[in-house]
Amino acid sequence: MAIRFVSQPAGGIGSEVADDLTTMPTLTIPQAFDLAMQHHQAGRLHEAEALYRQILAQQPDHAGALAYLGVMAYQAGQYNAAVDLLRRAIASAPHWPDAHNNLGNVLHAKGLWDQAIAAYRQALAIKPDYPEVHHNLGNALIDTGQMQAGIAALRRAIALQPSYAEAYSSLGTALKKAGCLDDAIALYGQAIALKPVYPKAYYNLGNALCNKGQLDQAIAAYRQAIALKPDWPEAHNNLGNVLQDTGRLYEAVTAFRQAIALQPNHAGAYCNLGNVLKDTGQLDRAIAAYRQALALQPDYPQVHSNILLCLHYHPGVDAATITRELGRWNQQYAVPGKTFIQTHTHDRDPGHRLRIGYVSADLRQHAVGQFLLPLLAHHDQQSFEVFGYAQVAAPDAMTAQLRSHTDGWRSLVGLSDAQAADLIRQDRIDILVDLGLHTANSRLLIFAYKPALVQVTYLAYAGSSGLDTMDYRLSDPYLDPFDTIQGRPPGTEESAYSEQTWRLPETYWCYQPTLELASPPAKLANGSITFGCLNNFCKVNKPLLSLWAAMLRAVPHSRLLLHAHEGDHRRRVLEYLQTAGIDPQRVSFMARVSRPAYFQQYASVAIALDTHPFGGGTTTCDALWMGVPVVSLAGKTAVSRAGWSILANAGLPELVAKTADEYVRIAVDLANDLPRLQALRSTLRQRMQTSPLMDAPRFARNIESAYRQMWQKWCAA
């Protein structure tokens, strides 16, 4: 649009007179600016931009045209241009709070949070009662970890404008980050009440409900957000996550694929798609999805960790492949953190009271929490001071139990790796123990900053971190038997691990049954034989199904019970077993059930079948406690020897096979000898109770002896 400017009395922003162009319509600069803003607000951006630029051609320091061109550049993602235009606008109109606010928004989008905060504060110096700026300032402060100041700014925005729905939503998000989920949920509800057509508030509510464990309500909130904004890939992605958590795996796949269709470069959606494909046993497709996520976002340590964990499950992957992948993970994500390692000033006293820190996202109702509880409960308080570092957004009853056995408890929720490392360093931790390795939400990268003198990994699974800043990995004589490393003594390095292996003398596991496990051992009903595997379905693979089919063929009228959520993967299992000569009617599935119902399922299982190459831990102990013998196949990796470790400590090494044929034979022989099977079942609980697996004080002393020796080695170094 071409315009011609005519004279107008001076006054206001940019009211000077332009040259007289006789062939064009007559508009003053203020009139042209008003028209440009009308176009801008109506979404006619091309017309608006043309007018702004024509104004600037006549008046280069026109603050309004500069500022709103800056806003347009910001909306187009042209952040550098936006910053330049807004700074020029501020130079022309230094007391214009909107310009400072918009500059803050652009700087915030660029990740220049400190500069954004300065811009917002300048806007408030000019106009202290500006609720939108208090809102923006609060969000920026929270992004820099200044939680209390950020929350105060958001509360100020609400005080100035009680109907400010966006501020309620942002305050809810801040409180969610601080672990105040109930308050966050209430604030999202207030935002929705003020502004019912507010998809972001529904989305945030879904996130909080998900963290709270209210999954069905979370699904409803995400669906409402999508109904209001169907083209929102993040809402589809998060809906997929909670659908997966409720066992609705194929609905989850649909949601993730929709997110990818809307945003083909959505690395997170590819990662989550990989997770659900893994859970349905499609390991190759899962790894391919993870690789696509990494191609889109190379700086994505969690998805690379997902690949590593998936490789441990894969029957066609050897230890050398895993070791190479661990090396790549360490080089890309952990090595940069080593530049921030600080010198420790701890006293080299080999006998002082050691400060032990445990880092985990699973200090809650989880297998890790269950196995850790007896250790924490029996730590020697005179010789050890224990700290918990919890990446737990929704603490539960198990969290409270674990916390009660510590001397200090720190939440890592909302803290960066560097901030968490600083916190641990301030606590002067002597020995820091990772309990996550490459599992979900692990804080493994904290250990790259070496915040403790001695660093150890334990319990998540019997693998390696890959970190060259991790000093030790705990193991036992079965997970890492001497003959696999040519008879070397304990503590020497093996090529499969980046850490030194420290073997506990008896067991890696210390089992404490939960209340749901209090029922007496089950008896066989009518002498029937049901082979059962209640492990995570991602551990089930075709070579394993072939072995189970051989067992079913060898034991007429026997059945197989598998833990598998509803979905097409059940059909694939039945089709595969049918090709192996097994009637599908002999196979049944257990979906997601409550914990009591899970334990009750053992009453129908005669013999439990361990998985391979990634064996069970909690499920193996649960089965033995419930009077169900477990047959296991020990392989070439430590994770494949978990069953050997547990069964040997329970006095049942004869149930551990070294070859696939032996695995089938042990299970079949036991199934065909009902008197032996029944006699064994009747003794299993007592075996567990009298074994090292359930002697918590003894286990704690063994762990503490390891810690003390590690510390003494450091002192002597």
N, C-alpha and C positions, 0 to 999 in steps of 0.2 A: 504494500500500500504506500503510495507516494503522498506526502503532505507538504503543505506550505505554511510557514509560521508567520504570524503578524504580531504586532506589538501588544504587550499587556503590561499593566503596572507591575513593578517588582513586588515580591512578597511570597514567602514560602519557598519550598525546595524547588530550585530550577525554574524560576519564573522570568529569567531574563529574555529579552526579545531576540528572535532569530532574524536572519537575513530575509528580506522580502523577495519571494519567488512568485512572480506574477502569474505563472501558468498553473499553479496548484491551488487546491481548496485552502481557505484561510483557517488555520488553527494556531492558537497560542501553544507554547510548550506545555503549560499545565493542562490544556485541553487534550493535547496529544498524549500526555502521560496518563491522564484519566482514561482515555480510550484504550491505550495499551494495557492498562490494568484490567479493564473490562474484558478484553480479549484473553488476557492471562487467566483470569478467574473462570472464564467460560471454557478454558481448555484449548483455545485457538492460539496455540503457542507460536506457530509460524508468524501469524499476524502481529502478535505481541512483540516478538523478538525484533521484527522489522521496524516497528515503531520505536522501541527502545534504542535501537542502533541509529535510527535517523535523528532521534533527540540528541544522542551523544555526538553525532556528526556536527550538530549545531552548538552543543554545549558539553564539551568533554568531561566536565566535572559534575554533571547532573547526578546527585546522590541517589535519587529514586531509580533512575534508569540503570545506573551501575548496580545498585543493590538487587533489583529484581532480575536483571540479567544474571547476576550471581546466583540467585535462587534457581533460575532455570538451568544454569550449568550444574548446580548441585543435584537437581532432580534428574538430570541426564547422566549423572555419575562422573561429570567432568570436574573433579574436586579441585585440582590445581587452578583451573580457570576461575572457579567459583571463589576461591580464597583471594585471588588477585582482584577480582571485581569488587568483592565486599570490602577489602582493605581500602580500595580507592574510594568507595562510598563513604566509609568511616572518615577518611581524610577530609572529605568535603562536608560531612555532617557528623562531627565527632560526638554529639550529644543525642544521637538517634539510637535508642535502646534496641529497636528491632534489628538494626544492622549488626550490632554486636551479638545479639542472640543468634541471628542466622549464621554469622561467622563461626560462633561456637558450635552450631549444628554441623557445619561442614568439617571443622577440625575434629569434632567427635567422630564423624563418619570416617575420617582418615586415620583414626586411632591415635591422634595427637591429643590425648585426654587432658594433659596439664594445660596446654594452650587453650583448649576448649573451655576448661574451668575458668581460666583467666578472662576469656571473652564474656562468659556468662556473668562473672562477678562485675565486670565493667558495666554490663547492661543493668545490673541491679544497683550499682552505684548511682546510675542515672535515674532509675525507676525502681525503688525498693519493693514496691507492692505489685510486682509483675508475676502473676502465678505461673504462667507458661515458662518463664525463665527459671524460677525456683524448681519447677518440674525437670527441666533439662539439666540444670546444675545437679540436682539429686541423682539423676541417672549417670552423669559423668563421674561424680564422686564415687558412686558404687562400683563403676567399672575400674576405678583405680584402687579398689579395696578399702576405701574410706566409708565403711558401712554406716557408722553412726551419723556422720555428717550428712551422708546422702539421704538417710531416712529422715533426718531432721528437715532437710530441704524439701523433701516430698510432703512431709506433714505441713510445712509452711504453705506450700502450694494449695493444699486442701483447705487450710484455714482461711486463706485469702479467697478461695472459690470453692465452696462446699459442694457444688454440683459438677466438679471437675472429674469426670469419669476416668479419663486417661491417667490422672494422678493417682487415683485409687488403685488402678491396675498396676501402675509402676511401683507403688508402695507395696502392693501384694507380692510382686516379683522380688523386691528387695528383701522382704521378710522371709520369703521362701528360700532365698539364698542363705539367709541367716538361720535357717532351720525351723522357723516359726510357721509351720504349715497350716495350722488351724487359723491363725490370724490372716495368712495369705488367702486362704479359701474364702474367708469372710469378706475380705476386701474386694476380691474378684466379684463376689456376689453383689456388693454395693455398686461396683462399676456397672455391672449388667443391669441392675435396677435403675440406675441413672440413665443408662444408654442401652436399651435392649438390643438394638441392631449394632452390636459391637463385637465383631468376630475375634479381635485380638484378646478381649477379656475372656471369651469362651475358651480360646486356645490356651491362655495362661491358666485358667481354671482347670483345664484338662491336665496340664503339666503337674499342677499341685496335687490334684486328686490321684494322679498316677504315683507320685512320690509317697503319698499317704497310704497307698495300697488299695484305694477305692476304685478298682479298675473298671467296673461297669459304669459308674458315674463318669469316669474319665472318658470312656468311649462316647457316652452321650454328649459330653461337652465338646469333644473334637468334632463329632458329627454336626453339632449345631454351628460350630465355626465354619465348617465346610459348606453347610447349607447357605450361610450368609456370604461366603467367599469361596466358591467352588474351585477357583484356579490358584489356590494357595498350596504350594507343594509341601511346605513345612507341616501344615495341618494333616495332610495325607500321610506324611512320613511318621509323625508322632502317633497318629491313629494306628498305623501299622505296628508300631512298637507295642502298644498296649494290647492290640489284638493278638500279637505273638505271645505276650505274657499271659493271656487268658487261654492259650492253647488253640486259638482260632487261626491256625497257621496259614491256610490258603486264603482266607480273607486278608491276612497280613500281607501276603505276596501281592494281592491285587492292589492294596493301598500303596505299597512301595513302588510298584510299577507305575501307578498313576502319578506319584510324586516325580518319578524319573521322566515320564511323558511330559509333564508340565515344566520340568527343569532338567534337561538331559545332562547337565554338568553337576548334578546334585550328588556329591561324593558320599554324604551321609546316608542318602537313600540306598545307594549301591551297597554300602557297608551293612545297613540293616537288612537289605535283601539277602546278602551273604549269610547273615545270622540265621534267618529263618530257613534258608536252604540247608544250612548246616544242621539245624534242629530236625529237619526231615530226612537227614542222612544223605543228602546230595552234596558230598564233600567237594567233588571236582567243580561243580557249578558254584558252590559257595566260594571257593578259592578264586574262581574267575571273577565273581562279583567283587570280592575284596581287591583283587588286582586292578579292576576298573576304577574303584574308588581311589586307590593309590595313584593311578595314572592321572586322575583329575585333581587330586590334592596330595602331592608327595609328602608334605609335612603333616602327616596324620598318623601319629604313633599308635593310637588305639586300633585302627584298622589293620596296621601291620602286626600288632599283637594278636588280632583275630586270626590272621593267616597262620601265625606261629602255633596257636592253640589248635587250629584245624589240622595242621600237619601232624600233630601228635595223635589225632584220632584216625588218621588215614592209614589203612593197612598197606599201602604201597610206598610209604615214605620211610626212609631209613634215618638213623641218628645223624649221619654226616650231612644230610640235606637240612635237617633241623638246625644243626650247628652253623652251617653257612648262613641260613636265614637269620639266626640270632646275631651273627656278626654284622650283617647288614643293618639290622634294627639298631644295634648298639652304635654303629658308626654314624648313622643318620640322626638319631634322636638324643642319644646319651652323651656322646663325646663332646658336643658343644657345651654341655653343662659343666664339664670338668674345668673350664676356664674360670668358673666362679667358686671353685673349691677354696676354702679358707684354712689357714693354719689353726690347728687345735692346740689349746693350752692346758689340757687336762693333766692332772698329776699322775705320774707313772707309778702308782701304788698298786702292786699286784693283789693286795688283799682288801682294798677298800670296798665299801658297799656299792655294788654296780648299779648303774641306772640303765634299765632295759626299756626300750621303746618298741611297741608292736604297731605296725602300719597296715591298715586293711580297709577295704570297702565293705567287708563282710562281718563286721563286729555287730552282728544281728542274728535273727533266726536264719541260719545258713550253716552248711556243713563246717565251714571254717570256724564260725562262732561256737558250734557244738564241740568241736575237737579242742579248741583253745580253752574253753571254760575250766576243765579240770586242772590244766596247767596253771592258769592264773589263780585258781582257788588254793593251790598248794605251793605257790612260790614261797620261799623262805624270806619273810619280810625283814628279818634282821640283816640278811646279806644282800638283798636285792630290792631296789626301788623300781616299781613298774609303772610305765606310762602307756596309755592307749592313744593312738592317733587315728581317728575314725573318719573315713569318708562315707558317712552314713547320713543321708538326707532325712530319713524317717526312722528314728530310733524306736526300738520295740522292747519287749520284756527281756529278751536275751541281751540286748544292748545294756540295759540296766544291770543285769546280773554281772556281765563282764566288767562294767565300769566299777561295780562295788568292790572288785578285787584289785583295783589299781590305786596307786598313790597320786596319779595325775591323769586327767582325761582332756584331750584336745580334739575339737572338731576341725577337720580339714576342708569342710564344705565351703566352697567359694574362694579358697586360697589357691594361688598358683603354685607350681612346683617350687619356685624360688622362695616364695613366702612361707610355704610349709617347711622348707629346709631351714630357713632362718628361725622359725619357731622351735624346731627340734634342736638346733644349735644352741639357742638360748636356754633350753632345758638341760643342756650339757649331758646329753645322752651318751653313754659309753658304747653300748651295743644296740644297734637298730635292726629290727627284724621285719623283713617284708613277708607278708602273708598272701600276696596276690599274684606274683609272677605276671603272666600275660593273660589273666582272666579279666572279666568285665570290670570297668571302673577302677582298675588297679592304679596305684600311685607310684609305680616303679621308678619313674623318672626323678622322683625326689632323691633317690639314692645316687643319681648321677652327680649331685652336688656334694656328696660325701659329708652329710651333716653330722655323722657320728664317726667315732674312731674305728669301730669294727662294724661291718655290715653283713647281715646273714639273710638268706632266703629260706623259707620253710612253709610247709603245710598246704599251699594252694594245690600243688601237684609235685611229684618228685622229678622236677626238671631243672632247667638252668635259666637264669635271667638273661644271659648274654652280656651283662654289664661287666666291664673290667674294673668298676669301682665296688662290685659286690665281692666280699672277701670269701665267704663260705656258703655252702648249701648243706643243710642237714639231710641225712639219709640214715640208712641202717644196713645191716649185713645182708639183707635179702634184696632190697631195692638196688643196691650196688654191691653185689657179692665180690669177694676178692678175686675169684677166678676169671671175672670179666676184665680185670686189669692186670693180668699176669702176676697175681699174687703180691702186688705192691701193698705196702702198709697203709693203714688209714691216714687220711690227711694229704695224700699226694694228689697231684693234679691229673685229671683224665682229659683226653682230647675232646670229649663230648661236652664238657662244661667249662664255662669261663671262671667259675669259682673253684676253690678247694672243697672237696667233699669231706664232710665231717660225719662219720658214722656214729649214731647213737648206739649203745651196746646191744639193745634188744629190739626196740620197736620205734617206728616213726609216728605211730598212732597212739593216742590215748582216748579211749572211748567211754563216754558217759551216757547211758540211755536216757531218753527223755520220758516224761510221764506217760506219753502215749504208748511206750514200749513196756509198760508194767505188767501186761497180761502174761500168763504162763506159757511155756512152749506149746506149740500146736501139735496135735496128733494127726496122723494120716487118716483120711476118711475113706473107709472101705478099701484100703490098700491101693488106691488109685495113684498114678504117677503123673504129676504135672511139673514139667520143667518150667522154670520161671526166670525172667530177666527183667528186673524193675529199674535197671540203670537208665540214664538219659539215652533217648533213642539215637542221638548223634553218634553214639559209640557202637551202633549196630551196623554191620556191613555185609556184603555178599559172601566173602570167605567165611565169616562167622555163621551166617545163615546156612551155608553148606554143611558146616560141622553140626549144627543143631538139627538139620534135616537127617543127617546120618544117625543121630541119637534117636530121633522119632521113628525112623525105619527099623532100628534095632530093638525098640521097646514097643511092641504092639499096644494099641489103645492108649498110649501116652499122649499127653497134650502139651502145648507150649503157650505160656502167658507172657506177653510183652507189654512194657510200658510205652505207649505211643499215643500222642494226641490224635484226635480225629483228623482225617485228611487223606489225600491220595497216596501218601507213603504207606499207609496200611495196605491198600490194594496192591502196591508194588511188592510188598513182602509176601502177601498171599500168592501172587502170581509166580514169584520166584520159587517159593516153597513147593507150589504145585508142579512146576517143571522138574523139581527134585523128587517127585513122587509122594508128596504129602497132601492129604485131603485138607482143603482150607477149613473144614469144620473142626479140625483138631487144633486150630490156632485161635486164640482170643487176645483181646487188647484191653489194657487198663488206661484210661485217659487221666487227665488231671483230677485228682481227688484230694480231700482233706488229709492232714497228717494221720489222724486216727484211722481213716479208711485205707490209707496206704499200708499201715502196719497190719491191719486186718487181712489184707490180701495175702500175707505170708501163710495164713491158715490154709490156703488152697494150693500152696506151692510145696512140692515134695523135695525138690532139689533146685537150688539156685545156680544159674550159669553166669559166670563172670564174663565180662566183655574183653575183647582183644583187638588192637594192641593197647587200648587205654582201659585199664582195669578199674573196677569200682573201689571206693574207699568207704564212704558212709553206708552205701547199700550192702556191701559185704558184711560190715559189722552188724547192721540192722538184721540181716538174714540170720546170722549166727545167733544173735541174742534171741530171736524169735524161734529158734529151734530148727532152722533150715540150713543144712549143709551146703557149702558153696564149692563148686568145681571151677578151678582157675587154670589158665594157660600162661605160663611165664615166658616172656620173649626176650628180645635183645635190648629193649629200652627200659629205663627205670619205671616209667608209667605202666608198662606191661607186667611189672612184677609186684604191683600193689597187693594182689591176691596172695602171692607167695609170702609177702611180709606178714599179712594179717593171719593167714592160715597157719604158718609156721609158729607164730607166737601163741596161737590158740591150741597148739599141739596137734595140728592136722596137716602135716606136710604131705601126707599121702594123697591129699585131694588136689595137689598141684601137679600139672603136667608140664613136661618140657617140649613136647611135640604135639602137633594137631591130632595125630592118631591116638596118642595117649590121652589127650583131653576127652575124646569121644569114648574111649574104653573105660576111663575112670567113671564117667557119668553113667554109662550103660551098665557096668558091673554093679554100681551102687543101686541103680533102679531095679535091677533084677534080683537083688538080695534084700528083700523086704525086712527080714529080722535084723540084719545088720543096719539097714537104713533107720528103722524105728529105734533101735538101741542108740545109734549115734545121735539122732534127733533129741532123745531124752536127756542127753548129757551136755548138749551144746551150751546151754545157759551157764551151767556150773563151770564148764571149761573157760568160758569168757570171764566169769567172775574171778577165777583163780589165776588168770593169765596176766602177763605184763600189760596186755591191752587195757586192763581196767584197774591197774594199780597206780592210781594217780600220784600218790606221794613218791613212789619209786621212780615214776616217769619224770616228775619234776626234778628230782635229785639228779637224774641223768642229764637232763637239759641244762640244769644249772652247772653241773660239772663241765659240760661242753663250753658254756659261756665263760666260766672262770678260766679254763685252759686257753681259750681264744684270747682273753684279756691278758693273761700272763705272757702269751707269745708276743702280743703287741708291746707290752711293757719291756720285754727283753730285746725287742728288735732295735 
